[in-house]
Amino acid sequence: MARLTVGQKMHLVALLVFHLDMLETMYTMLVLLGLANALNIRGRPRAAISYAGESASRFKVRSLNLHTMLFQSDELCFESCRMNRVVFHKLCNLLTIHGNLKSTRHSSVEELVGTFLHILAHNQKTRVMKRQMHRSTETVSHNFHLDLNVVLRLHTLLFINPKAIPENSTDERWKWFKNCLGALDGTYIKVHVPAADIPRYQSRKSEIATNVLGVCTLDM
């Protein structure tokens, strides 16, 4: 391989310096273009976004669901909360007066209590109630625990303490359970199920039945 002359070496050095200058110039131009583009985007006036229509629509749907669930009829109220409208309003007044339950910024007492009872009655998840009530999961969870804390504070009013069976009891059914709060026992109840489910419900006596644990007290 032939060695480069001094003139050729000087020519190569000049070319490298030229290309380096060009690359530096292009890099500087790209940086300036990027800054100009960023400033243009930040300074550009954005169109105003309004959620008024969406909020009004969600409020309308939520109000309609509440009215259907709690106020339209005793049948629907019982299906949703396991109590009729009169009992529901009495419970709302009890939690408000004695439990100091108050409406929040966006939820009424009726919505708080109705949502709480509906979750308990149907074992609903917060995500299901989120879609049904058009609330966020955080709001549904917060409202549920708000009601739960009030109910727990009023346990002396809402829950009846069972009385033990007295020592001098002469009741033929209960005199054997003195000083007991009640009795529990398991039993089989015959059921009719689809043919595909018969093996699941077949007892050791070849009966189609389900096992039930019964609990009762003296006043039942």
N, C-alpha and C positions, 0 to 999 in steps of 0.2 A: 504494500500500500504506500503510495507516494506521500511524502510529507508536504503540508501546506506551506506556502510561502508567506512571508510577512504581510504582503498585500492582501492575500486571500483571508488571512486571519483577521485583519482589520475590517475587511468587508463583512465577514460573518458577525463580528462584534457589533458593527453598525446596524446590521439587520436585527439582531437580538434586541438591541436598545430600542429600535423603532417599534418592534412588535410589543415590547413591554410597555412603551408609552401608549400604544393603541389600546392595549388591554386595560391599563389604568384609566384612560379616558372613558372607555365603554363602561367600566365598573362605576365610575363617578356618575355617568349619565343615568345608569339604571337606578342608582340610589336616589338621585334627584327625582326621577320619574315616579319611584315608589312613594317618596314623601309627598309629591304633588298630588298623587292619586289619593293617598290617605287623607290629606287636608281637604281635598274636594269632597270625599265621602262624608267626613265629619261635619263639614260646613254646609252640606246640602240639606235644605229643609225637608223634613220627613212629613209624610201625610199623617194626620191625626187619626188614631184608632179609637173607635168608640165601642164600648161593650154594653151600652145602654139597652139596645134591642135584645141582646142575649140575656142580660140580667132580668129584664122584664118578662121574657119568655120563660125563664127558669122559675121566676117567682109565680107566674101564672100556673105552671104545671104543678109546682109544689103546693100551692094553695088548693088546687083542685084535688090532688091526692089526699091532702089532710082532710078536706071536707068529706070526701068519699069514705075515708078510713074511720073518721071519728064522729061526724055530725050528720051524715045522711040518713042513717037508720040504726036502730038497735041491733039488727042482725049483722050489718057490716061492722059495727063497732065491736060486737062480741067476737066476730071472726078475726079481727085485727088485734084486739087487746084483751080478749077473754073476759070482758065485762060490758054491760050496757052503758048507754050515754049518761044516765043518772049517776051510776056508781063512778063512772070516769070523772065526771065533774066534781063529785064529792072527794075523790082522791086528789084531784088537782087543788081543791081548796084546802084540804088537810096538809098537803106538802107545802103549800104557799104560806098558810097561817102558822103552822107548828114547826115546819121544817125550814122556813125562810127561803123557799125556792123562788127565784125571781127570773123574769124573762131576760134573755141575753140581748145583745145588740141586734141580732138577726133572727132569733128564735123566740117564739112565745112559750108560755108555760105549757099550753096544750100540746104544742109540737114536741117539747122536751119529754113530757110524760108519755105521750102517744108513741113516740119513737122508742122510748125505753121499754114500754110494755110490749110493743111489737117484736122487738129483738128477743125478749125473754120468752114470749109466747110461741114464737116460730123458730127459735134458735138461729136467728139471722146473723150474717156476717156484716161487718161495717161496709164492705165493698158493695154488698147487695143493697143496703140502705142508702149508700151514696148514690146509686143510680135511681132508686125509688124516690128519694127526697131531694135529689139534685143538690146535695151538699158534698163537701170534701170529706175524705175519710177522717181527717183531723177533727173536723167539726162534729161528725157523728160520734166519734170516740169521746171527745170532750163532753158532749151533751149527755152521753150515756153515763159516764163516771160522775157527772154532776148530779144526776138523779140518783145514782147508786149511793153516793155519800149521804144524800138527804134521807133516803130510805133506811140506811143503816143507823143514822142518828135517831130515827123514830121507831126503832125496833120494839121499844116498850109499848108503843101505841098500836103498831101494825101486827105484831105477832103475839099470840096468846100462849102463855106458859102452861103446859099440860099439868094436870094435878095427878098425883100418885093415887093408886087405889088404896083406900083406907084399910086399917087393920081389922076393923069390925064389919067389913063388907060381907053381906049375906047373898049377894048376887051369885046365882049358880054358875054363871059363866066366868065371873071375874074374881071370886073369892080365893081362887088358887094363885092369883097374881098380886098378892098384897105388896104394897110399897113399889109396885111397878108402874111405869108411865103408860104402858100399853103392851101389845103383843104383836108378833109378826110370825108368819109361817108361809111356806111355799106350797103351791098347789098346781095341778095341771088343769088347763081349760081346753076342751076340745074345740078345734077350729077347722074351717074349710079352706083349703089352699089349692092353688093350681097343681096339676099333676107333676109338673117339673120340680115343685118345691116339697113334695111329700116326704122324700128321704130326710130333709132337714128337720121336719116336725114329727117324725116317728119316734115315739117313746119306747122304753124298754118293754112295755106291755103291748107293743104293736099298735098303739093308739095314735091318731094324728092330733097332737095337742101342743100347746105352748106352756112353758113354765113361767108362773107368775108369783112374785113375792108380795104378799098382802100384809099391810100394816094398819092397825086400828087402835083406837083408844076407847076409854069407857063411855064417852059421849057419842060414839059413832054407832 
